[in-house]
Amino acid sequence: MNEIVLTVEQQKFAADNHGLVYSFLNSRRLCEDDFYDIVIFGFLRAVKRYSDEPKARQYAFSTIAWREMVQSLSNYYKSLTRQKRQAYVISLDSVVYRDEEALSLQEVLSTPDPLMADLETELLMLELASRVSKRDMDVIRMKAGGYGVRDIAKTKKMSMKGVNELLAGLRDIVLAVCYE
């Protein structure tokens, strides 16, 4: 993040010259609500430079502040045009061709099928059952069925701590099955 630490003298100097920020925003016809946070960091960098670099004092402070605020604004606009911010947007109404037949993207994308989801869940449970004991599998099925730890402990005649430890121990196995 932009962290600029100012000394007490620099803070006073910044407060005395703070009007430059508003002059800059007004001269560029920029909305204070939208751009103040962008240019203020340039202004604060200018305060720091003007104070710390004797060479900078050959110019008027307003010149250095203006240049730094322009740079902050330029960096902001550059960040808006970066590739990661320029995502390609596709409408669900876009036409996709399949064997010379025009379909909308919405028709091509499948909707979740509850029967298929149930089948996938059952297949995962079968794979999981081949890796854990029957008692462990019963606990997993109860937890997957919406039972709480207290209910599982009562039904399986275990302590709640025991159920929690069992589930924690099985977590890696469950994740391995799900991501294979």
Stockholm file with secondary structure:
# STOCKHOLM 1.0

chainA/1-180         MNEIVLTVEQQKFAADNHGLVYSFLNSRRLCEDDFYDIVIFGFLRAVKRYSDEPKARQYAFSTIAWREMVQSLSNYYKSLTRQKRQAYVISLDSVVYRDEEALSLQEVLSTPDPLMADLETELLMLELASRVSKRDMDVIRMKAGGYGVRDIAKTKKMSMKGVNELLAGLRDIVLAVCYE
#=GR chainA/1-180 SS CCCCCCCHHHHHHHHHTTHHHHHHHHHTTCCHHHHHHHHHHHHHHHHHHHHHCGGGGGSCHHHHHHHHHHHHHHHHHHHHTSGGGCCCCCCTTCEEEETTEEEEHHHHSCCCCHHHHHHHHHHHHHHHHTTSCHHHHHHHHHHHTTCCHHHHHHHHTCCHHHHHHHHHHHHHHHHHHHTC
#=GC SS_cons         CCCCCCCHHHHHHHHHTTHHHHHHHHHTTCCHHHHHHHHHHHHHHHHHHHHHCGGGGGSCHHHHHHHHHHHHHHHHHHHHTSGGGCCCCCCTTCEEEETTEEEEHHHHSCCCCHHHHHHHHHHHHHHHHTTSCHHHHHHHHHHHTTCCHHHHHHHHTCCHHHHHHHHHHHHHHHHHHHTC
//
